[in-house]
C-alpha cells in the first residue's frame, strides 16, 4: 500500500494546510488508495525555531485526525523529516512549493536525497496565495489571551525548551518591549519566553527603596497594566511572601489573573536586597517554617499549572553549600514547584556547583537562576549545567535610566531638544504606533 507523508505544525490550521491534504488525497485516489500520514511537529520541535504553539500536541493531533483523508498522525520530534522518513519509507512527501527557495531549500534537498534511497518522490504543491501564518499570529496576539491559557504556558515552555528566558518588566511599555522584541539567528526567531515582575524595579520605577515598601495592591496595579498589553507567561517576584495568611490570598489573586508562577525567598524581617549580602543585616527563615508557607500556598491554589518557586538565600548569606542543598530538599518535599538559587559572586562556579548537587536530588524540579552578578555566563553554559529558567531581572530599567539622564543633560547643555531628539530618542511616530490601538 502506497504511503504519503506530510509534515506540519498545524497550530493555526488554514486553507493552505487543507489544500496540501486535499492534493495528497487526490494523489492516493489516482493510484488506487493508500495511507496519508501526517508528521505533526511536537511542541519542542516548533519551539526550537519559533514561538511555542498556541495548542499543545495532543490538541493539534485531535484536529488533524479529524480532517478527511488523514489515516494516521505521528509525532515529528524535530524539524528534520529524515528520522520519520527512514522509519516509514513513504512513497511521496508533499509540501508547499514555497520551500524550494529561501531557508527551507536545504531541508527540501535533504529530503529529496533521502527519498531516492527507496525510489520515493517529493511533490511540491503550489503555494496557497493570500494565506500568511505571520498575519494570523499577529491577529491572535492583537486579540490577546486568557488567564487560563497564559497561566499554563510556563509549564509548557519548560516541557518544550532547553532553557526558558525571562526578562524584567516594570510597566506596560517595558512589557511591550519584552513581548515584541525578537531577532533572527541562524534562520530561527529568538525572543524572550516570558516576563519577570520584579519588586526591585517596580520600587525603583516609583522612586521608592527596595524594602518591600510597595504594598500588594499597588503592585497588582502595575501587574494589570502589563497583563493588558502582553500575552507571554509571567513570573511574579513575591519577596518573602509576607505572613502565611497573606501569602494564601496572594497566590489566589495571581492565579486568578493568569500569572504562571510566584518566587518567594526564605528570608524574614525588613527586606534588604540580596546583592547587599552580609553587608547589611539579613535574616534567613527557619527552613521548616518556610516549608509550611509553601504548603499553605500549594493548598490555596486551584489549578495544577500555577507554580510556587522557592528562592534559597544560603549562598548570599554565606551559610554554605550544604545548607543550600538541605533547604532545597526541604522545600521540594513541601511541594515547591521549583528552586531558585541566588549568588552575588562574579563567577559562575558557585551556582554551577549547586546545580551539580541539585540535579542529583530524587524529586528535582526546575532550577531558576538570576545571573545579575555573574553576567558573563551564557545560556548554553546554563543549559549544560541543567538550569531550566534564566531571569534577566533588572536590565530594562537599568538601561532606561542612563538614557533618560543623557537626554535630560543634552537639553540643558544645548538649550533645545534637537540633539536629544536625534541622539537619544526614538521618533515620535514610532513611540505612538508602538502602543496598540494608537492609530
C-alpha positions in Angstrom: 0.0 0.0 0.0 1.4 3.4 -1.0 2.2 6.0 1.7 2.1 9.8 1.5 3.8 11.8 4.2 3.1 15.4 5.1 5.0 17.3 7.8 3.2 20.2 9.5 2.8 22.1 12.8 -0.9 22.8 12.2 -1.1 25.2 15.1 -3.3 27.5 13.1 -4.9 25.2 10.5 -5.7 27.2 7.4 -6.7 26.6 3.7 -3.0 26.2 2.8 -2.8 23.1 5.0 -6.1 21.7 3.9 -5.1 22.2 0.2 -2.0 20.0 0.7 -4.0 17.3 2.4 -6.6 17.6 -0.4 -3.8 17.1 -3.0 -2.5 14.1 -1.1 -5.9 12.5 -1.2 -6.2 13.1 -5.0 -2.8 11.5 -5.5 -3.8 8.4 -3.5 -7.1 8.1 -5.3 -5.3 8.2 -8.6 -3.0 5.3 -7.7 -5.7 3.1 -6.1 -5.6 4.3 -2.5 -3.1 4.1 0.4 -2.1 5.8 3.7 -1.9 9.5 4.3 0.4 10.0 7.3 0.8 13.4 8.9 4.0 14.0 10.8 2.8 16.5 13.4 5.7 18.6 14.9 5.9 18.4 18.6 5.8 21.4 20.8 9.6 21.0 21.4 10.3 20.9 17.6 8.3 24.0 17.0 9.7 25.9 19.9 13.2 25.2 18.6 12.7 27.7 15.7 9.8 29.9 16.7 7.3 30.6 19.4 5.5 27.9 21.4 2.4 26.8 19.5 -1.0 28.0 20.9 -2.3 24.5 21.1 -0.4 21.6 22.6 0.4 18.5 20.5 -2.5 16.4 21.8 -5.0 19.2 20.9 -3.5 19.6 17.4 -3.5 15.9 16.9 -7.2 15.6 17.6 -7.9 18.3 14.9 -5.7 16.7 12.2 -7.0 13.2 12.9 -10.5 14.5 12.1 -9.5 16.0 8.7 -11.0 13.9 5.9 -8.5 11.6 4.3 -5.8 11.5 7.1 -5.3 7.9 8.1 -2.6 8.4 10.8 -0.9 11.2 12.8 2.5 10.6 14.3 4.9 12.8 16.2 7.7 14.5 14.3 10.2 15.2 17.1 12.5 17.5 15.2 12.4 20.0 12.2 14.3 17.3 10.3 11.9 15.0 8.5 14.6 12.3 7.9 14.2 10.2 11.1 10.5 9.7 10.4 11.1 9.1 6.7 13.7 6.4 7.4 11.3 4.7 9.7 8.2 4.9 7.4 9.8 5.0 4.0 6.9 6.8 2.3 6.4 6.8 -1.5 5.7 10.5 -1.5 6.3 13.6 0.5 4.1 16.6 -0.1 4.9 20.2 0.8 4.0 23.7 -0.4 6.4 24.9 -3.1 7.5 27.9 -1.0 10.2 25.7 0.4 12.0 25.5 -2.9 13.8 28.8 -2.2 15.0 30.5 1.0 15.9 29.0 4.3 14.0 25.8 3.7 15.7 24.9 0.4 18.4 22.8 2.2 15.8 20.9 4.2 13.9 20.1 1.0 17.1 18.9 -0.8 18.0 16.7 2.2 14.5 15.1 1.9 14.9 14.6 -1.9 18.3 12.9 -1.4 16.9 10.5 1.3 13.8 9.6 -0.6 15.9 8.5 -3.6 17.2 5.6 -1.4 13.9 3.7 -1.9 12.6 5.4 -5.0 10.4 7.9 -3.2 9.4 11.3 -4.7 9.0 14.8 -3.3 6.0 16.7 -4.7 5.8 20.4 -4.4 2.2 21.8 -4.2 1.7 25.4 -5.4 1.6 27.8 -2.5 -1.8 29.0 -1.5 -1.8 32.7 -2.0 -3.4 35.1 0.4 -2.6 33.0 3.5 0.0 34.2 6.0 0.7 32.4 9.2 2.6 35.5 10.4 -0.5 37.7 9.9 -2.7 35.1 11.6 -0.3 35.0 14.6 -0.4 38.8 14.8 -4.2 38.8 14.7 -4.3 36.3 17.5 -1.8 38.4 19.5 -3.9 41.5 19.0 -6.9 39.7 20.4 -4.9 38.8 23.5 -5.1 35.7 25.7 -7.0 34.3 28.6 -5.7 33.8 32.2 -6.0 30.1 31.9 -4.0 29.9 28.6 -1.4 32.3 29.8 -1.1 30.7 33.2 -0.4 27.2 31.8 2.1 28.4 29.3 5.2 28.4 31.6 5.0 24.7 32.3 4.5 24.0 28.6 7.6 26.0 27.8 9.6 24.0 30.5 8.5 20.8 28.7 9.5 22.1 25.3 12.7 24.2 25.7 16.2 23.5 26.9 16.0 26.8 28.8 13.2 29.4 29.3 14.3 33.0 29.1 12.5 35.6 31.2 13.1 39.4 31.1 12.1 42.0 33.6 9.2 44.4 33.1 8.2 47.3 35.4 5.3 48.9 33.5 3.1 48.4 30.4 5.7 49.9 28.0 8.5 47.7 29.2 6.1 44.8 29.0 5.5 45.6 25.3 9.3 45.5 24.8 9.6 42.0 26.3 6.5 40.9 24.4 7.6 42.1 20.9 11.4 42.2 20.8 13.0 39.5 18.6 16.0 38.8 16.4 16.7 36.3 13.7 19.6 33.9 14.4 20.6 31.1 12.0 17.1 31.1 10.5 15.4 30.9 13.9 13.4 33.6 15.6 14.8 34.3 19.0 12.7 36.1 21.6 12.0 36.2 25.3 9.7 33.5 26.6 8.2 35.4 29.5 8.1 38.4 31.8 9.5 38.9 35.3 7.6 41.3 37.6 10.4 42.5 39.8 9.8 44.1 43.2 13.2 45.9 42.8 12.4 47.5 39.5 8.8 48.3 40.4 10.0 50.1 43.5 12.8 51.9 41.7 10.4 53.0 38.9 8.4 54.7 41.6 11.5 56.2 43.3 10.9 54.0 46.4 13.5 52.0 48.3 13.6 48.2 47.7 12.5 47.4 51.2 9.1 45.9 50.5 7.6 49.4 50.6 5.1 48.9 47.8 2.0 47.0 49.1 0.4 44.2 47.1 -2.4 46.3 45.9 0.0 48.8 44.3 2.0 46.1 42.8 -1.1 44.5 41.3 -2.0 47.8 39.6 1.3 47.6 37.7 0.8 43.9 37.0 -2.6 44.6 35.5 -1.0 47.3 33.2 1.4 44.6 31.9 -1.3 41.9 31.6 -3.4 44.2 29.4 -0.8 44.6 26.7 1.1 41.2 26.7 0.4 37.5 26.2 3.5 35.9 27.5 3.7 34.0 30.8 4.5 36.0 33.9 6.6 35.1 36.9 5.9 37.3 39.9 8.6 38.4 42.5 6.9 37.8 45.8 9.8 38.8 48.1 9.3 36.6 51.1 5.6 36.1 50.5 4.7 38.0 53.7 2.8 36.4 56.5 1.5 33.0 55.7 -2.1 34.2 55.9 -1.4 37.0 53.4 0.5 34.7 51.1 -2.5 32.5 50.6 -4.5 35.4 49.2 -1.6 36.5 47.0 -1.5 33.0 45.5 -5.2 33.1 44.8 -5.1 36.6 43.3 -2.1 35.8 41.0 -3.6 32.5 39.8 -6.9 34.2 39.0 -5.1 36.9 37.0 -3.3 34.3 34.9 0.2 34.6 36.4 2.2 31.4 35.9 4.4 31.4 39.0 5.5 33.3 42.1 9.0 33.2 43.5 9.4 33.7 47.3 12.7 33.9 49.2 13.5 32.3 52.5 14.2 35.5 54.5 12.3 37.2 57.3 12.2 40.7 58.6 12.6 44.0 56.8 13.5 43.3 53.2 17.0 44.1 52.1 18.2 43.5 48.5 20.1 40.2 48.3 23.0 41.8 46.4 24.0 43.5 49.7 24.7 40.1 51.1 26.2 40.2 54.6 27.0 44.0 54.3 23.6 44.6 55.9 21.6 42.6 58.4 19.5 39.9 56.7 17.9 37.0 58.5 17.1 33.7 56.8 13.9 32.0 57.7 13.8 28.7 59.6 13.5 26.1 56.7 10.6 24.2 58.4 8.6 27.4 58.8 9.3 28.4 55.2 8.2 24.9 54.1 4.9 25.4 55.9 4.3 28.6 53.9 5.0 26.7 50.7 2.5 24.0 51.7 -0.2 26.6 52.6 0.3 28.3 49.2 0.0 25.0 47.3 -3.2 24.1 49.2 -4.6 27.5 48.3 -4.2 27.2 44.5 -6.9 25.9 42.3 -5.1 24.8 39.0 -2.3 22.4 38.5 -0.2 24.8 36.4 0.4 27.6 38.9 3.9 27.3 40.3 5.4 28.3 43.7 9.1 28.5 43.4 11.3 28.7 46.5 14.3 31.1 46.4 17.2 30.0 48.6 19.4 32.7 50.1 22.0 30.5 51.7 24.8 31.4 49.3 24.0 35.1 49.5 24.2 35.0 53.3 27.3 32.8 53.3 25.6 29.8 55.0 27.4 27.3 52.7 26.5 24.8 50.0 25.4 22.1 52.4 22.8 24.4 53.9 21.6 25.4 50.4 21.1 21.8 49.3 19.5 20.8 52.6 16.9 23.7 52.2 16.3 22.7 48.6 15.4 19.1 49.7 13.1 20.5 52.4 11.3 22.9 50.1 10.8 20.3 47.4 9.4 17.9 49.9 7.0 20.7 51.0 5.6 20.9 47.4 7.7 23.6 45.8 7.4 23.5 42.0 11.0 24.7 41.5 14.0 26.2 43.2 15.8 29.5 42.6 19.3 29.7 43.8 20.9 33.1 44.1 24.5 34.2 44.3 26.3 37.6 44.3 29.7 36.2 43.2 31.0 37.4 39.9 32.0 33.9 38.8 29.6 31.1 37.8 31.4 28.4 39.8 29.2 28.6 42.9 26.0 28.3 41.1 27.5 25.6 38.9 28.4 23.6 42.0 25.0 23.9 43.4 23.4 22.9 40.2 25.5 19.7 40.0 24.4 18.7 43.5 20.8 19.8 43.0 20.5 17.7 39.8 21.1 14.6 41.8 18.1 15.1 44.1 15.4 12.4 43.6 12.5 14.8 43.3 14.3 17.5 41.4 12.1 20.3 39.9 13.0 23.1 37.5 16.1 25.2 38.6 16.0 29.0 38.2 18.9 31.5 38.2 19.3 35.2 38.0 22.8 36.0 36.6 22.9 39.7 37.5 26.4 39.3 39.2 27.9 36.5 37.1 26.7 38.1 33.9 29.4 36.6 31.7 27.7 33.2 31.7 26.0 32.2 28.5 22.7 30.5 28.2 24.4 27.4 26.7 26.6 27.2 29.8 23.4 27.3 31.9 21.8 24.6 29.8 24.9 22.4 30.2 24.6 22.8 34.0 21.0 21.7 33.9 19.4 25.1 34.6 15.9 25.4 33.3 14.9 29.1 33.7 17.1 32.2 33.4 15.8 35.6 34.6 17.3 38.8 33.3 15.9 40.6 36.4 16.5 44.4 36.1 18.2 45.3 32.8 15.4 47.3 31.1 15.1 49.7 34.0 18.9 50.0 34.3 19.1 50.7 30.6 16.3 53.3 30.7 17.7 55.4 33.5 21.1 56.4 31.9 19.3 57.0 28.5 16.8 59.4 30.2 19.6 61.2 32.1 21.6 61.7 28.9 18.6 63.1 27.1 17.9 65.5 30.0 21.5 66.7 30.1 21.5 67.2 26.4 18.5 69.5 26.6 20.2 71.5 29.4 23.5 71.7 27.6 22.1 72.8 24.2 19.1 74.8 25.5 17.0 73.0 22.9 15.8 69.4 22.3 17.2 68.8 18.7 20.3 66.9 19.9 18.4 64.9 22.5 15.8 64.0 19.8 18.4 62.9 17.3 20.9 61.1 19.6 18.8 59.6 22.4 15.1 59.4 21.4 13.0 57.3 19.1 10.8 59.1 16.6 7.5 60.4 18.0 5.6 58.4 15.4 7.4 55.2 16.5 6.5 55.7 20.1 2.9 56.4 19.3 2.5 53.4 17.0 4.2 51.2 19.4 1.1 51.3 21.6 -1.7 49.0 20.5 -4.8 50.8 19.2 -3.0 54.2 18.8 -4.0 54.5 15.2 
